[in-house]
């Protein structure tokens, strides 16, 4: 249930159950997708909600898998331990590997589409991003046959010509995934994406989506996170890429600072731009920087935990967010079918999972263990001192 703004005192109260809440959300997202795909019943059982006149049935299932895996991979990558969560993690890692194996096996009833139309390039990239984020649990944990099939599936997306915008990073992320898997990879596709985004940088931590600036969340949905992950894998290949990685990191920290300030005291954020049906996936970059211990100096992990928890609660608790069988429904806050553009369908919605990246930090990490702190907007609007904002020089 969505509630009104909390008082400053309430927001400053430690919330030891935050991690349990996040894990419950993760399970609610993951269970229908991974269970059905591992059992070979995803195509048969997943509903396909979509805009009137659209037909996304051939691409929606890969969307659900790729986007979910990109979000939960860091949690899967944590080592097993003899705790209820640790034992659960082992089970989910095995379930995820079985789901991926089914998705890339041509003999499977749930063999997913990696080639038809253009959308599969996007979600092959999110799947590759997930593999990059869990090299032990996913990449190295796959059996040899599944690994060969995954490589073949990623390679098959090379026939898809990307749009001249953030889509260039999908091609680069696929190639980085192939590199990580030990397959032949195309340096030119990576270099082209990196060089173009360097040209499209607009200043103060923000890139254009192509040559034009867009008021939306694509700097967080795609651009910053994929630049970071591609360069993590590839930067040591050339001096130019290594130098670029330093600039990319500084820009990402600035954009994370901006994102933290966008979160209102009540856990709402501006409904600006396209793809709002990705819900709290809009804070992919802030979540990623928390995971990497790379938050800006004036932004503490505890305040980010509080801010992200507030957003996730407002989103997940909104009536109508899930259908009776536990599948996500189109909307920004609840069920709002008109929020879905023609490229949005049920599978698309699972990009919200990338907002859960800090689950990849152990429970002992400061992000989870530090006492709760009010985030910037909560301080500002309750009369507390808060740091002045400065542009990236």
C-alpha positions, 0 to 999 in steps of 0.5 A, a space after each residue: 500500500 502506498 503511504 504518504 511522506 514519512 517524517 524526517 524522524 521516521 526516515 532516520 530510523 534504522 530499517 534492518 529489514 530493508 534487505 529482506 524486503 529487497 530479496 522478497 521483491 527479487 523473488 517476486 520478480 524472478 520466480 515466474 520467469 525463471 521457474 517457467 523457463 527452467 521447466 520449458 513452459 515460459 512461452 506457454 504460461 507468460 501472458 503478453 500484455 502490449 499496446 493495442 495493435 502491437 505484436 511483441 509475442 516473438 520478442 517478449 520472452 527474451 526481454 523477460 529473461 535478459 532484463 531479469 538476469 541483468 538485475 539479479 546477477 550480482 546477488 547470484 554471484 555472492 558466494 554461498 554461505 550457511 544462512 537461509 539467504 545463502 542456501 536460497 542463493 544456491 537454488 536461484 543460481 541453479 535455476 538461472 543456469 537452467 533457465 539460460 540453458 533452456 533459452 539458448 537450446 535449439 531443441 528446447 520448447 522455450 528456445 528464444 528468438 535471438 534473430 528475428 526482428 530487431 529487438 533481440 539485440 537489445 535483450 541479448 545485450 542485457 543477458 550478456 550484461 548479466 553474465 558479465 556481472 556473475 562470471 562465477 555463478 553464470 558464465 563458469 557455472 554453465 555446462 559446456 553445451 549450454 555455454 556453446 549454445 549461449 555463444 551461438 545465440 549471442 553471435 547470431 545477433 550480429 545480423 541485426 543493425 543497431 539504431 544510431 543511438 544508445 543501441 550501439 552499446 547493445 552491440 558492444 555489450 554482446 561483444 564484451 559478453 563473447 569476450 568474457 565467454 572466451 569466444 571471438 569478439 569484434 573490437 571494431 563494434 566495441 570501439 565504434 560504440 565507445 567513440 560515438 558515445 564520447 562524441 555524444 557526451 553533452 556535459 555534466 555527466 549526461 550523454 545524448 541518445 545519439 546526437 540529440 539530448 533526451 529528457 528521459 532515463 536512458 542515461 541510466 537504463 542503458 548508457 552509463 551502465 553499459 559503458 561501465 561494464 563494457 570497459 570493465 571487460 575491454 579497457 586493458 586492450 588499448 590505452 585509449 579505452 583505458 583513458 576513456 574508462 577514467 572519464 566514464 567513471 567520473 561522469 557516472 559518479 556525477 550522474 549518480 549524484 543527480 539521480 539521488 537528488 531526483 528521489 523525493 521525500 515520499 519515494 516518488 520521482 519525475 515521470 519524464 520521458 519514455 519507457 516509464 513502465 520500467 519503473 524503478 529500473 530508472 535508477 539502474 545507474 545509482 544502484 550500480 554505483 552503490 554496488 561498485 562502492 563508487 557513489 559520489 563523496 557527498 552521497 552515503 550508501 545508507 541514504 541511497 539504500 533509503 531512497 531506493 527502498 522508498 522508490 521500490 516500495 511505492 512501485 511494488 506496493 501499488 495496487 495492480 502492479 502484478 496480475 493474479 498469477 504474479 506477472 508484472 503488468 504495464 504501468 509506472 505506479 500500478 496498472 496503467 496500460 497507456 504508459 506502455 509505448 508500442 515497444 513495451 510488453 510484459 517481458 519489457 517490464 522486468 528491467 525494473 530488476 536492475 534497480 536491485 543491483 546492491 543485493 550483490 553486496 553482502 549483508 555486512 556491507 555498509 550499504 545494508 548495515 549502516 543506520 538509515 539516513 535521510 537522502 538529499 531531498 528528504 533533508 532539503 524538504 525537512 529543513 535539515 542541512 544538505 550539501 550544495 550541488 555542483 556541476 562536473 567540470 
